[in-house]
Amino acid sequence: MSRVLVVGSSVGGSTAANTLRDLGVETILLERDLNYVKPCGGAVPPRVFSDWDLPHDLIDRKVTIAVVCSPRHYSEFPVLSSHPAPETDFIAMVRREKFDRYIRDRAVRKGAELIEGKLEHVEFGPRGIRATYEDKRNKTHIIEADAVIGADGAYSTVAKSLGLERLPMAVAYQERIRLPAHAMTYWEKRAALYLGDDVSPDLYAWVFPKYDHVAAGIGAGAGKTKAARQLLANLKHKLRDQLGEGLSVKFEAHHLPMHPRKHLSYDRAALVGDAAGLVQQTSGEGIYWAMKSGEMAARAIAKHLDAPTAANLRQDYDAPWWKAYRPTYLFLAFLQRISYNGDLQREIFAKMCDDPDVQRLTFDGYLTKHIEPAPWTVQMRITRHWLSTAVHEWMRQQKEKTSSSSASSG
């Protein structure tokens, strides 16, 4: 009987394992640490629960109010799509320790064999793969399989075994803060993003609500890991009135790959989620993309178990993936470059969030995971608004520079 090894039991690996078992494929799920909780903001679109038949009791909070705050502008608006529907117009907030465990346990109930151990290396041969791992007692074991799915994160051992270089990384650093009931009332339906050099020089900071606490965190680009702790302290100081009564529960840090890999599939191997670099640049979102890539990689491997070559897997995993999602990745990479890198861009971005057309397009894309071209009338309205906002903000900055220069010379 054919066998597939899935390395990593977070959402991507566990979704791959579920899919393989649904297709009748013998599956081994190798997880380095079953008690590990991946640091994560935990925001997912509602379609995750319908696409993978997940129960809604995994949701801690349903966010219906979004906040974007720059140094000079505060924007607050409802989570509404072009076709408002209360059952889907929200952002689901989950805790990874609960969410991931449910998906992993379901794969085990379906028959996946779960092993706790650290992958050391994978050897690839003409008849299969040979994976070496070390268990908790430091004993070495061998797993032989027909193919492997690497869902083992940003520092993927599967990717390293394939001879691939490490991807450029951003850092996410967050603190879980337990708030008293009266303070949680403010956050229970509200998620906030904060822009500015003091909290994130090239991405954003956030506060997301959970069951009995909030996750306050910052994202920073490559080379800024050492600054992460101070950036988070700055965020907490900025929000001292809302967070000051809170009790620190846990600090979490995680590296995020910021560029997709050139290929997702190789001979007898496929990479998913962070291992494939499939984190969205603008938002840092990774849960949905890990799950979707895990499902698609598993289907491709199951289809080609008799010949899991790079060519076959790329035909049924890479090609349909990029056909469906390349526009989304390209647009969000462009949006990251023009929205976060500098005070002018941040102020324009924050003010544009007041625009109802921008709000609808943003949530249409987030909730459906597809970017559809807006009607030309909408595009024209947004373009005019963006140009007028850009000119206004540029003139304001020039006026401030002139005033500052005059004050200095005086």
Secondary structure, DSSP 8 states (H G I E B T S, - for coil): --EEEEE--SHHHHHHHHHHHHTT-EEEEEES-TT-------EE-THHHHHTT--GGG-SEEE-EEEEE-SS-EEEEE---SS--TTTSSEEE--HHHHHHHHHHHHHHTT-EEEE-EEEEEEEETTEEEEEEE-TTS-EEEEEESEEEE---TT-HHHHHTT-----EEEEEEEEEE--HHHHHHHTTEEEEEEETTTEEEEEEEEEE-SSEEEEEEEE-TT-GGGHHHHHHHHHHHTHHHHTT-EEEEEEEEEEE-S--S-SEETTEEE-GGGGT---TTT---HHHHHHHHHHHHHHHHHTTT---HHHHIIIIIHHHHHHHHHHHHHHHHHHHHHSSSHHHHHHHHHHTT-HHHHHHHHHHHHHS------HHHHHHHHHHHHHHHHHHHHHHHHHHHHHHHHHH-
